[in-house]
Amino acid sequence: IMAHISGDVGLLRAFGDGVDVHRATASEVFGVAGAEVSSEQRRYAKVINFGLIYGMSAFGLAANLGIDRTAASAYIDRYFARYPGVKAYMDETKVSAREKGYVETLFGRRVYLPEINGGNGPRKGAAERQAINAPMQGTAADLNKLAMVAGQGVLGIEQRATRMIMQVHDELVFEVPEAELEWALAEVPRIMASVADLKVPLLAEVGVGANWDEAH
């Protein structure tokens, strides 16, 4: 979602080429070759990638990684050096949010931010972080709901015995009879990945099991 909205060339290329973005970020941040990135470094990079696009500050990043704020600030600087389009998008989004008083998801749903131009420092800072966070999480929620509608539509049209029974964060849980398992394995991820035409491919993974735990 960030790659699509920000238009950052590096992110677009990475997702388009199927690159492990967390590994690539770790390589840049820690100054090691991609093949030499450790699992711990990749974990750090994952926290950085997700934390920054959701508006996490250096203080928050330091707390999450258990490092000092100076090191966290250095990681952030290196991240934005690698993905300057993301930094530009974040800065522009904050300016736009101050001017309009709201931000929007990719599909036009608005989140109003009454304290972005007033209130005390902490509340204003929280509103600025929400200005970055809301379009990301809101768009992800939009995509999930579109996938639910599309999936249920196909189940109804084709009169399938498969049932959509639950949504968990960005997952959809289906109850599938054995006779439709092969169909579900092929069609459910295809349906979910086709609900929007983004600049990068949408991917949906599928797991199978006798219960939700086994399916992971």
C-alpha atoms as a printed R data frame, in Angstrom:
    type eleno elety resid chain resno       x       y      z
1   ATOM     1    CA   ILE     A     1   0.000   0.000  0.000
2   ATOM     2    CA   MET     A     2   2.800   2.420  0.851
3   ATOM     3    CA   ALA     A     3   4.572   1.579 -2.412
4   ATOM     4    CA   HIS     A     4   1.410   2.369 -4.378
5   ATOM     5    CA   ILE     A     5   0.453   5.555 -2.560
6   ATOM     6    CA   SER     A     6   3.939   7.036 -2.221
7   ATOM     7    CA   GLY     A     7   5.134   5.989 -5.660
8   ATOM     8    CA   ASP     A     8   8.614   5.418 -4.238
9   ATOM     9    CA   VAL     A     9  10.705   3.977 -7.060
10  ATOM    10    CA   GLY     A    10  12.713   1.669 -4.805
11  ATOM    11    CA   LEU     A    11   9.663   0.161 -3.126
12  ATOM    12    CA   LEU     A    12   7.808  -0.251 -6.420
13  ATOM    13    CA   ARG     A    13  10.796  -2.001 -7.953
14  ATOM    14    CA   ALA     A    14  11.256  -4.253 -4.926
15  ATOM    15    CA   PHE     A    15   7.661  -5.445 -4.877
16  ATOM    16    CA   GLY     A    16   7.514  -5.690 -8.659
17  ATOM    17    CA   ASP     A    17  10.622  -7.886 -8.678
18  ATOM    18    CA   GLY     A    18   9.409 -10.010 -5.785
19  ATOM    19    CA   VAL     A    19  12.261  -8.881 -3.540
20  ATOM    20    CA   ASP     A    20  12.147  -9.589  0.203
21  ATOM    21    CA   VAL     A    21  11.673  -5.961  1.271
22  ATOM    22    CA   HIS     A    22  12.567  -6.641  4.904
23  ATOM    23    CA   ARG     A    23  15.839  -8.288  3.875
24  ATOM    24    CA   ALA     A    24  16.618  -5.442  1.458
25  ATOM    25    CA   THR     A    25  15.966  -2.867  4.183
26  ATOM    26    CA   ALA     A    26  18.162  -4.789  6.629
27  ATOM    27    CA   SER     A    27  20.940  -4.891  4.041
28  ATOM    28    CA   GLU     A    28  20.786  -1.114  3.668
29  ATOM    29    CA   VAL     A    29  20.354  -0.233  7.335
30  ATOM    30    CA   PHE     A    30  23.059  -2.573  8.641
31  ATOM    31    CA   GLY     A    31  25.420  -2.220  5.694
32  ATOM    32    CA   VAL     A    32  25.692  -5.922  4.857
33  ATOM    33    CA   ALA     A    33  25.077  -7.930  1.705
34  ATOM    34    CA   GLY     A    34  21.566  -9.302  1.320
35  ATOM    35    CA   ALA     A    35  22.767 -12.889  1.609
36  ATOM    36    CA   GLU     A    36  24.499 -12.053  4.895
37  ATOM    37    CA   VAL     A    37  21.453 -10.551  6.635
38  ATOM    38    CA   SER     A    38  20.747 -12.454  9.851
39  ATOM    39    CA   SER     A    39  17.274 -13.390 11.051
40  ATOM    40    CA   GLU     A    40  17.648 -10.848 13.873
41  ATOM    41    CA   GLN     A    41  18.587  -8.082 11.423
42  ATOM    42    CA   ARG     A    42  15.614  -8.976  9.231
43  ATOM    43    CA   ARG     A    43  13.355  -8.846 12.299
44  ATOM    44    CA   TYR     A    44  14.669  -5.377 13.115
45  ATOM    45    CA   ALA     A    45  14.074  -4.298  9.521
46  ATOM    46    CA   LYS     A    46  10.518  -5.625  9.647
47  ATOM    47    CA   VAL     A    47   9.800  -3.519 12.732
48  ATOM    48    CA   ILE     A    48  11.334  -0.499 10.987
49  ATOM    49    CA   ASN     A    49   9.360  -1.032  7.773
50  ATOM    50    CA   PHE     A    50   6.004  -1.451  9.460
51  ATOM    51    CA   GLY     A    51   6.685   1.001 12.267
52  ATOM    52    CA   LEU     A    52   7.637   3.922 10.045
53  ATOM    53    CA   ILE     A    53   4.773   3.545  7.594
54  ATOM    54    CA   TYR     A    54   2.429   3.597 10.570
55  ATOM    55    CA   GLY     A    55   3.972   6.787 11.917
56  ATOM    56    CA   MET     A    56   6.246   5.377 14.620
57  ATOM    57    CA   SER     A    57   8.735   7.863 16.064
58  ATOM    58    CA   ALA     A    58  12.382   7.238 16.954
59  ATOM    59    CA   PHE     A    59  11.277   6.917 20.588
60  ATOM    60    CA   GLY     A    60   8.706   4.246 19.668
61  ATOM    61    CA   LEU     A    61  11.144   2.399 17.445
62  ATOM    62    CA   ALA     A    62  13.772   2.404 20.198
63  ATOM    63    CA   ALA     A    63  11.260   0.950 22.653
64  ATOM    64    CA   ASN     A    64  10.170  -1.751 20.196
65  ATOM    65    CA   LEU     A    65  13.698  -2.832 19.339
66  ATOM    66    CA   GLY     A    66  15.201  -2.374 22.788
67  ATOM    67    CA   ILE     A    67  17.859   0.059 21.543
68  ATOM    68    CA   ASP     A    68  18.720   3.662 22.379
69  ATOM    69    CA   ARG     A    69  17.035   6.552 20.609
70  ATOM    70    CA   THR     A    70  20.214   7.637 18.817
71  ATOM    71    CA   ALA     A    71  20.520   4.248 17.127
72  ATOM    72    CA   ALA     A    72  16.805   4.283 16.273
73  ATOM    73    CA   SER     A    73  17.155   7.731 14.680
74  ATOM    74    CA   ALA     A    74  20.095   6.464 12.622
75  ATOM    75    CA   TYR     A    75  18.017   3.514 11.379
76  ATOM    76    CA   ILE     A    76  15.213   5.885 10.397
77  ATOM    77    CA   ASP     A    77  17.609   8.161  8.517
78  ATOM    78    CA   ARG     A    78  19.004   5.202  6.578
79  ATOM    79    CA   TYR     A    79  15.513   3.957  5.796
80  ATOM    80    CA   PHE     A    80  14.456   7.291  4.333
81  ATOM    81    CA   ALA     A    81  17.724   7.511  2.402
82  ATOM    82    CA   ARG     A    82  16.803   4.219  0.745
83  ATOM    83    CA   TYR     A    83  13.147   5.161  0.192
84  ATOM    84    CA   PRO     A    84  13.049   8.960 -0.278
85  ATOM    85    CA   GLY     A    85   9.629   8.773 -1.902
86  ATOM    86    CA   VAL     A    86   8.196   7.475  1.362
87  ATOM    87    CA   LYS     A    87   9.641  10.430  3.286
88  ATOM    88    CA   ALA     A    88   8.282  12.870  0.693
89  ATOM    89    CA   TYR     A    89   4.844  11.254  0.872
90  ATOM    90    CA   MET     A    90   4.785  11.433  4.669
91  ATOM    91    CA   ASP     A    91   5.786  15.099  4.689
92  ATOM    92    CA   GLU     A    92   3.216  15.970  2.023
93  ATOM    93    CA   THR     A    93   0.521  14.013  3.855
94  ATOM    94    CA   LYS     A    94   1.104  15.951  7.071
95  ATOM    95    CA   VAL     A    95   0.893  19.267  5.203
96  ATOM    96    CA   SER     A    96  -2.296  18.177  3.448
97  ATOM    97    CA   ALA     A    97  -3.820  16.958  6.719
98  ATOM    98    CA   ARG     A    98  -3.149  20.332  8.350
99  ATOM    99    CA   GLU     A    99  -4.754  22.152  5.424
100 ATOM   100    CA   LYS     A   100  -7.815  19.906  5.071
101 ATOM   101    CA   GLY     A   101  -8.209  18.610  8.600
102 ATOM   102    CA   TYR     A   102  -8.487  15.023  7.383
103 ATOM   103    CA   VAL     A   103  -6.778  12.239  5.449
104 ATOM   104    CA   GLU     A   104  -8.306   9.657  3.131
105 ATOM   105    CA   THR     A   105  -7.866   6.010  2.310
106 ATOM   106    CA   LEU     A   106  -7.161   5.004 -1.274
107 ATOM   107    CA   PHE     A   107 -10.893   4.475 -1.708
108 ATOM   108    CA   GLY     A   108 -11.920   7.870 -0.342
109 ATOM   109    CA   ARG     A   109 -12.917   7.117  3.248
110 ATOM   110    CA   ARG     A   110 -11.970  10.041  5.461
111 ATOM   111    CA   VAL     A   111 -10.448  10.199  8.913
112 ATOM   112    CA   TYR     A   112 -10.821  13.637 10.498
113 ATOM   113    CA   LEU     A   113  -7.962  14.930 12.648
114 ATOM   114    CA   PRO     A   114  -9.298  17.851 14.716
115 ATOM   115    CA   GLU     A   115  -6.159  18.154 16.850
116 ATOM   116    CA   ILE     A   116  -3.589  18.316 14.064
117 ATOM   117    CA   ASN     A   117  -3.733  22.124 14.098
118 ATOM   118    CA   GLY     A   118  -4.301  22.618 17.793
119 ATOM   119    CA   GLY     A   119  -4.144  20.994 21.168
120 ATOM   120    CA   ASN     A   120  -0.971  20.339 23.076
121 ATOM   121    CA   GLY     A   121   2.237  18.903 21.683
122 ATOM   122    CA   PRO     A   122   1.581  15.215 22.408
123 ATOM   123    CA   ARG     A   123  -1.928  15.325 20.944
124 ATOM   124    CA   LYS     A   124  -0.746  17.163 17.863
125 ATOM   125    CA   GLY     A   125   2.052  14.622 17.458
126 ATOM   126    CA   ALA     A   126  -0.448  11.786 17.783
127 ATOM   127    CA   ALA     A   127  -2.631  13.384 15.105
128 ATOM   128    CA   GLU     A   128   0.370  13.678 12.776
129 ATOM   129    CA   ARG     A   129   1.186  10.002 13.292
130 ATOM   130    CA   GLN     A   130  -2.447   9.134 12.640
131 ATOM   131    CA   ALA     A   131  -2.278  11.136  9.406
132 ATOM   132    CA   ILE     A   132   0.359   8.656  8.215
133 ATOM   133    CA   ASN     A   133  -1.181   5.601  9.848
134 ATOM   134    CA   ALA     A   134  -4.833   5.972  8.838
135 ATOM   135    CA   PRO     A   135  -4.448   5.848  5.030
136 ATOM   136    CA   MET     A   136  -2.348   2.686  5.361
137 ATOM   137    CA   GLN     A   137  -4.494   0.754  7.816
138 ATOM   138    CA   GLY     A   138  -7.701   2.177  6.380
139 ATOM   139    CA   THR     A   139  -6.806   1.127  2.846
140 ATOM   140    CA   ALA     A   140  -5.835  -2.340  4.105
141 ATOM   141    CA   ALA     A   141  -9.246  -2.581  5.772
142 ATOM   142    CA   ASP     A   142 -10.932  -1.420  2.557
143 ATOM   143    CA   LEU     A   143  -9.129  -4.101  0.553
144 ATOM   144    CA   ASN     A   144 -10.115  -6.756  3.069
145 ATOM   145    CA   LYS     A   145 -13.767  -5.770  2.899
146 ATOM   146    CA   LEU     A   146 -13.673  -5.738 -0.895
147 ATOM   147    CA   ALA     A   147 -12.209  -9.247 -0.757
148 ATOM   148    CA   MET     A   148 -15.027 -10.349  1.542
149 ATOM   149    CA   VAL     A   149 -17.674  -8.974 -0.805
150 ATOM   150    CA   ALA     A   150 -16.005 -10.471 -3.877
151 ATOM   151    CA   GLY     A   151 -15.504 -13.840 -2.216
152 ATOM   152    CA   GLN     A   152 -19.057 -14.056 -0.938
153 ATOM   153    CA   GLY     A   153 -20.329 -13.016 -4.363
154 ATOM   154    CA   VAL     A   154 -18.536 -15.878 -6.100
155 ATOM   155    CA   LEU     A   155 -19.684 -18.384 -3.475
156 ATOM   156    CA   GLY     A   156 -23.267 -17.297 -4.054
157 ATOM   157    CA   ILE     A   157 -23.143 -17.178 -7.846
158 ATOM   158    CA   GLU     A   158 -21.485 -20.585 -8.109
159 ATOM   159    CA   GLN     A   159 -23.665 -22.003 -5.309
160 ATOM   160    CA   ARG     A   160 -20.661 -23.359 -3.466
161 ATOM   161    CA   ALA     A   161 -20.884 -25.291 -0.220
162 ATOM   162    CA   THR     A   162 -17.788 -23.415  0.984
163 ATOM   163    CA   ARG     A   163 -18.630 -20.848  3.655
164 ATOM   164    CA   MET     A   164 -16.825 -17.681  4.711
165 ATOM   165    CA   ILE     A   165 -17.074 -17.865  8.483
166 ATOM   166    CA   MET     A   166 -14.730 -15.287  9.974
167 ATOM   167    CA   GLN     A   167 -12.431 -12.323  9.391
168 ATOM   168    CA   VAL     A   168  -9.285 -12.023 11.539
169 ATOM   169    CA   HIS     A   169  -7.275  -8.864 10.892
170 ATOM   170    CA   ASP     A   170  -6.213  -9.245  7.248
171 ATOM   171    CA   GLU     A   171  -7.273 -12.893  7.028
172 ATOM   172    CA   LEU     A   172 -10.476 -14.493  5.822
173 ATOM   173    CA   VAL     A   173 -11.382 -17.890  7.239
174 ATOM   174    CA   PHE     A   174 -13.410 -20.349  5.178
175 ATOM   175    CA   GLU     A   175 -15.017 -23.675  5.983
176 ATOM   176    CA   VAL     A   176 -14.420 -25.841  2.934
177 ATOM   177    CA   PRO     A   177 -15.768 -29.320  2.152
178 ATOM   178    CA   GLU     A   178 -13.219 -31.804  0.811
179 ATOM   179    CA   ALA     A   179 -14.909 -31.802 -2.587
180 ATOM   180    CA   GLU     A   180 -14.222 -28.061 -3.002
181 ATOM   181    CA   LEU     A   181 -10.748 -27.903 -1.482
182 ATOM   182    CA   GLU     A   182  -8.880 -27.850 -4.792
183 ATOM   183    CA   TRP     A   183 -11.187 -25.106 -6.078
184 ATOM   184    CA   ALA     A   184 -10.777 -23.038 -2.905
185 ATOM   185    CA   LEU     A   185  -6.979 -23.334 -2.945
186 ATOM   186    CA   ALA     A   186  -6.878 -21.890 -6.446
187 ATOM   187    CA   GLU     A   187  -9.767 -19.441 -6.468
188 ATOM   188    CA   VAL     A   188  -9.870 -17.838 -3.017
189 ATOM   189    CA   PRO     A   189  -6.384 -16.270 -3.224
190 ATOM   190    CA   ARG     A   190  -7.018 -15.268 -6.841
191 ATOM   191    CA   ILE     A   191 -10.270 -13.518 -5.892
192 ATOM   192    CA   MET     A   192  -8.676 -11.756 -2.920
193 ATOM   193    CA   ALA     A   193  -5.715 -10.547 -4.984
194 ATOM   194    CA   SER     A   194  -7.888  -9.173 -7.783
195 ATOM   195    CA   VAL     A   195 -10.055  -6.704 -5.847
196 ATOM   196    CA   ALA     A   196  -7.915  -3.662 -6.730
197 ATOM   197    CA   ASP     A   197  -5.493  -2.701 -9.471
198 ATOM   198    CA   LEU     A   198  -2.445  -1.314 -7.668
199 ATOM   199    CA   LYS     A   199   0.991  -0.373 -8.982
200 ATOM   200    CA   VAL     A   200   2.354  -3.463 -7.255
201 ATOM   201    CA   PRO     A   201   0.826  -6.946 -7.311
202 ATOM   202    CA   LEU     A   202  -1.522  -7.877 -4.501
203 ATOM   203    CA   LEU     A   203  -0.715 -11.297 -3.087
204 ATOM   204    CA   ALA     A   204  -2.865 -13.587 -0.972
205 ATOM   205    CA   GLU     A   205  -1.482 -16.667  0.754
206 ATOM   206    CA   VAL     A   206  -3.569 -19.663  1.707
207 ATOM   207    CA   GLY     A   207  -3.247 -22.220  4.471
208 ATOM   208    CA   VAL     A   208  -5.192 -25.435  5.027
209 ATOM   209    CA   GLY     A   209  -5.977 -27.376  8.166
210 ATOM   210    CA   ALA     A   210  -8.655 -29.136 10.153
211 ATOM   211    CA   ASN     A   211  -8.906 -25.993 12.291
212 ATOM   212    CA   TRP     A   212  -7.704 -22.383 12.227
213 ATOM   213    CA   ASP     A   213  -4.548 -23.185 14.183
214 ATOM   214    CA   GLU     A   214  -3.497 -25.927 11.762
215 ATOM   215    CA   ALA     A   215  -4.215 -23.688  8.781
216 ATOM   216    CA   HIS     A   216  -1.426 -21.294  9.835
